[in-house]
Amino acid sequence: MKDPKLETTLRDWAKDMVSRYEWLTVRFEYNEDRHRYLVSYYPVSRIDESDVFCLEASEFEDSINIKYLDNAPLFCDEERLFRLSSRAETISKPKWFDSFRSLPLPLITFIGGSMETRIDKSKINEYALAA
């Protein structure tokens, strides 16, 4: 049976993890056939490189398993044990987040009391427009 409290716990935990591991994507949904939540982490290449993430995820999974016993969610990496539907909730760093990176500042030098500004012209027009 769908459990709103467990769903909120999964969502809050996933948001917290994604805020600390910006490369992480967590997808989950309630599966009517299995009568439980299914949770999958991505990408496995980064997961395998992060012992700290693996430890935190294991601790969370253990605590959920103890609390919910037979109704505990199933966890895996990149849907290796199950397939999520297109309706699964996806939590990841927003794509627009990358657009807020700061642009390099122009190089400013002071010469004899006047200010000279040199702009790195290699960075101008980095973006192409599509019609």
Stockholm file with secondary structure:
# STOCKHOLM 1.0

chainA/1-131         MKDPKLETTLRDWAKDMVSRYEWLTVRFEYNEDRHRYLVSYYPVSRIDESDVFCLEASEFEDSINIKYLDNAPLFCDEERLFRLSSRAETISKPKWFDSFRSLPLPLITFIGGSMETRIDKSKINEYALAA
#=GR chainA/1-131 SS CCCHHHHHHHHHHHHHHHHHCTTCEEEEEEETTTTEEEEEEECHHHHHHCHHHHHHHHHHHHHHHHHHGGGCCEEEETTSSCCCCTTSEEEECCGGGGGGSCCCCCEEEEETTEEEEECCGGGTTCSCCCC
#=GC SS_cons         CCCHHHHHHHHHHHHHHHHHCTTCEEEEEEETTTTEEEEEEECHHHHHHCHHHHHHHHHHHHHHHHHHGGGCCEEEETTSSCCCCTTSEEEECCGGGGGGSCCCCCEEEEETTEEEEECCGGGTTCSCCCC
//
